[in-house]
Amino acid sequence: MYFLNGDRIYIKPEHGCGTLEEQIESCLLKLLEINSGKQIFKLNYFVDTTSQSDYLELQEKVTKRVSELFAAKIIQTFIAQPPLTCKIVVEAFYYDPSVWEKKPVGNGDCAAVFKNGEEQILIGNVQSKSGASCKTDSELAFADLNSIFTESGFEIRHIIRQWNYLENVLGFDGDEQRYQEFNNVRSEVYGTSFNGTGYPAATGIGMNRGGVIIEFVAVKGRGFVSEAVDNPEQISAHNYSENVLIGDDCILKTTPKFERARYFAYKDMKQIFISGTASIRGENTIGVDDPALQTEVTIENIKNLYSGEVLKKLSDENLEPKYGHARVYVKNRKDFSVIRKTFKAHFANLPVVYIIADICRKDLLVEIEGKVVLE
């Protein structure tokens, strides 16, 4: 990761690899070749499997294979979102061990603390795939998150970036809408923790299986600066009216607790975490059934988050924004070509991965997230 004096890269299999197993092995061998100097500490696998049992088997096999290839413990997340150009894409995160001391949390498979003097960064993930309701999986996942934070000496208020992957995000458990169930649990867990500082930047997105996965980045130490960033063209998600919260028969409906973006600075490294962003103005969807227009509006919303006006409020320095990477979530495979064409018209050859995933509203066709480095 950038603020760990490292980076993130996307690894795709060699052309010609056929089966999923062959593509996974191709990606892992590529990672082994480049894992020198700055070291890999986290791997995200964007992949789909045909069943829950195949998903669990994949987790077990790949985790074992990674332990054979890499001496150090590596945090791994298996996200059931099919890439659009191959069977698997691996997202690899690096850090610089000459700057940061890494300390695994628990068994080291799900989280680690990075220390540089008094500054500490906690990175990891939790998952619950009980097969019960989204509410139950959300509660179990957040309980595990709280355990990790307690062990590490962190508090919920230290979270600055979060990713929330929900199986069947648009579905229902009886009368309870699943994304709304997650939002209700998140609101309860957060409580008043973020009063005065704003919520984390976050993405809430669907996946085909796997229950609930929560990824997080949390920081503590006086050397860090973290500040919420807003888009004047959008109502903050945590201020949405009930008109746009889905699930008419839901007993409880709390708002999604996240900010549109978050500025983060450490020493001379400055960046903006861009939350999952879609074609919403005010609180309403723009461009229903029009993937090109939705992509344009989404990109305009993103650019509003690092406009000159925003940067002036964040720092007295003359900061130049440079978009670092992106994930583009595509609802329908048939829209991929037009979404990619529109994205490339704005960001050219920016490192990007295109993934099929349900988005949190039925009428949203695309969602984009990423980071902006400020130099």
Buried (B, 14 or more C-beta within 10 A) or exposed (E): BBBBBBBBBBBBBEEEBEEBBBBBBBBBEBBEEEBEEBBBBBBBBBBBBEEBEBBBEBBEEBBEBBBEEBEBBBBBBBBBBBBBEBBBBBBBBBBBBEEBEBBBBBEBBBBBBBEBEEBBBBBBBBBBBEEEBBBBBBBBBBEBBBBBBEEBEBEBBBBBBBBBBBBBBBBBBEEBBBBBBBBBBBBEBBEEBBEEBBBBBBBBBBBBBBBBBBBBBBBBBEEBEBBBBBBEEBBBBBEBEEEBBBBEEBEEBBBBBBBBBBBBBBEEBBBBBBBBBBBBBEBEBBBEEBBBBBBBBBBBBBBBBBEEEBBEEBBEEEBEBEBBBBBBBBBEEEBBEBBBEBBEEBBEEBBBBBBBBBBBBEBBBBBBBBBBBBE
